Structure formats: C-alpha cells, structure tokens
C-alpha cells in the first residue's frame, strides 16, 4: 500500500503511516492537475494538502484510488457526488482546528478595531510623529454585538472568546439552531437580514457552497451598520472583494479583517492592503504547531482506514459505504 502526499505535512502524520506499514511519496513541487493525475497512477491513495481541484474528471481519471484524505476541514474543491459514485471515500480534518481558527478571527477583530496593521506600517514608513489626540482612533468592543454567520465549532469558539473578553451579545444565523450556544452563551438565532442589521462585528464561519458563494456582496454590505466590522476566516469565495472595498470606501461599513481572500493568494497591489481599517492575513487560521500536528494525525488515520478497507474516522461522504 502506498500513498501520494501533495505537500510536506508534519512528521506526526508521517510516523503514523510508517507504523501502519504504508509507504509514502511527497511531491517535490506543486503539480498541475494533469501532472498529478499522471503521478497518481501507481498509488493507492491521495493525501491532499493544499488546493487540489478534484473535480469529476480528475476523480474519474483516478478512480483506482482507495481513499482521498484531505488535510483540511473544507472540501469544496472535491466533487463529492462524483467521489461517492466512483466508490472513493473522502476524509477531512474537522474539529481540531476550531480554536486556532477562532483565535485568528479574534485577532483580526482586535487588529481592525485598533487599525493595528496600518499603524505598524506607519512606523516602518517613518510616519510615527508626535502625539495627536484625534489621529488614527480605533473603537472599543465592550458590550458590542457579535454576529456569527455559521455557528458551528469554529463560530462557537469565536463567540465564546468574545463573550468572555468583551461581554459581547451573541446573535447568529445558521441552517439550524445551535442549542449549546444558546444555553451557554445566551446566543440568539436571527434571520440573515437581522444578522446584517444588528451586528457590530460580523464574523463568517460557514462552509463555502453554491448557496453561500458571494453572499456578502454590495446588497449585504448596504444592510450592515456604518460602524460595523466584517471578518472572514472561512473561505474567500463567500465575499465579493470589489463590493467590500466599495463598502469601505463609502463608509458603508467601518472595517474588515480577512484571513481568506478571493482569489488566493491576494495580489500584493490589492488596494485593500493599503486601507487603514483593513487587516489581511495569508490564510493562517490553522497555522499552529499543535493544530497542524493534529490535522496530520487525523489525515493519516483517514488514509490508513481507507487503505485497509475500513470506515474513515471523519468521512465526508458516508453514502459511499451504501
């Protein structure tokens, strides 16, 4: 049994593969889709770290694979219906990165509220001048309202931090109610329109899908408070960046913090990077030693189970077993 890994992953996952008697090969460079299809011919499994567009054509060409193990929670880059039809189980790494990603959302919220990135660059540019009482003022978050779009595990961790640190009121919009958040945090379920209208900070933690693609656009931003902050640590495709810049330019909203962009990587000349009330990070939500180790272990366990013909511990397409 052998497995192809698209990028270097932490040693914790590789050790598990070795202990299970599975040989592995790690790609020396990022491969185009056709190159990857060719490389996968002699392999039994794929461990995908980074973006691999596993559409129906890709999966059909790799239908010999016993398992596709994703080094991520998101699986919007995989045609799940096609994988199921071809009998290929797909695994992901949910849960283990909830706190780290929520930490990043919290970091961005704070950084935007105090224009931290902009003021840091003022030092680098030699523009730190004497004290000015009304210059570069931020805003406080105490007692404000946090709106969460997609109150799952990551959204819950974000809400918990905001409640504890700033005594923020929590509102949310989901496909279903989150009873734990309502019980523990006093979270209130609201309509999407109410979420936009009532949030002082709106933090996005939903999955990317056809229903959520581009959901945060001109129309949505126009329904938000003029003093509100938009945070996205989920997927860049959930927001329209042209509309976001326009909303910031027009002061339709106050600021934005992004760990995900559309597209990725972001163009270094993107005007959002020069705005004082915008903070952008290069998709580092899960980038801690502890979280990446846990992701590697989970991805390895999914790969091992698939190669042994066992049910994946975290299966994206359980119907494959039917």
Secondary structure, 3 states (H helix, E strand, C coil): CEEEECCCCCHHHHHHHHHCCCEEEECCCCCCHHHHHHHHHHCCEEEECCCCCECHHHHHHCCCCCEEEECCCCCCCECHHHHHHCCCEEECCCCCCHHHHHHHHHHHHHHHHCCHHHHHHHHHCCCCCCCCCCCCCCCCCCCCEEEEECCCHHHHHHHHHHHHHHCCEEEEECCCCCHHHHHHHCCEECCHHHHHHHCCEEEECCCCCCCCCCCECHHHHHCCCCCCEEEECCCHHHECHHHHHHHHHCCCCCEEEECCCCCCCCCCCCHHHHCCCEEECCCCCCCCHHHHHHHHHHHHHHHHHHHCCCCCCCECCHHHHC
